[in-house]
């Protein structure tokens, strides 16, 4: 049987981008991206110059339509997540609003090799060209990606060198005892013209109140609630206080005039991630660096009290698995009554019998684990306890004027 001749016809491609045609000969939507990496005043002219240059360049070419000038001022190039205009530009390009992006150099576009290549490949899939003027690279040309890989790696290494140089300079300042603090989040202090810490009187009063309340028996949570009730705002102007913030303030040696430098360090120059310094890099302690808000004697008393409260955590036998006890400032005798039979803390409980309530203190070991663990502990009525405490205080203070003076 004779074979039927096949009829073949070609369907022409809808060319969106002809690589053999020069960019200047093709009508296209052209955008430009400008960036300077810091907010220093000396770079303002560079930033403005880039914007003016690309605005003029696009408008002078009759075959180009201005698709926008995208500019990030004072943004780091090591990570694209924080560059709002850069991300907006890429979204517009992927949406078909941009055919070509002009930028000064690879380092202006991105110093992160991964970010650079991933972004360029996404754009390449949409036939969007990125032209780097300094290097003379068009990413839609054959050798574009090879050159981009090489140049992006070099740019990334440049970022590493810059980061290391900055860190070297900071460490040298630490060695000389120069304190570096972000005062926008530091309650009680600001900086003068020389960069030294100086007290802000109204904020210092808040710091003093926090330390005083803690020594009066308040927990960090209760102090936070007190400040909120008084309408006192945080260092950043927020109404909400967190107990963790209070805890950090109570531990901050700067309030007694000293300074521990390099408490944290950067582990990755790309992500800028900082971690607590547990001894992997040197620290520097500067004594009497600036005027203190809290006397050293008072500061050390607070540290001792924090250690005392931390030591009040119950033994494993008195709490459930993975349950951690916390200091409570609700009752004056909490953590002070110890069972003479098993050595565990006493806990305040309320008995209700025949419609009447009575407050007593009982061994927490017995309450949690029953009489088999502690069957001989005494039950103490709170009223009797309070009378015993007051009688003891009266006996101590009645004839001892020295004690009374210290007590006051």
Secondary structure, DSSP 8 states (H G I E B T S, - for coil): ---------------S--TTS-GGGS-EEEEEEEEESS--GGGHHHHHHHHHHHHHHHHH-TTEEEEEEEEEES--SS-GGG-HHHHHHHHHHHTTS-SEEEES-HHHH-S-HHHHHHHHHHHHHTT-EEEETTTTEETTSTTHHHHHHHHHHHHHHHHHHHHHHHHHHHHHHHHTT-----GGG-TTEEE-TTS-EEE-HHHHHHHHHHHHHHHTT--HHHHHHHHHHTT---TTS-S---HHHHHHHHH-GGGGT-EEE-SEEEEETTTTEEEE-SSSS--EEESS-S--SS-HHHHHHHHHHHHHHHTT---GGGS-TT-------SSTTTTT-B-TTT--BEEEEEEEETTEEEEEEEEHHHHHH-TTT-SS---EEHHHHHHHHHHHHHHHHSS-HHHHHHH-
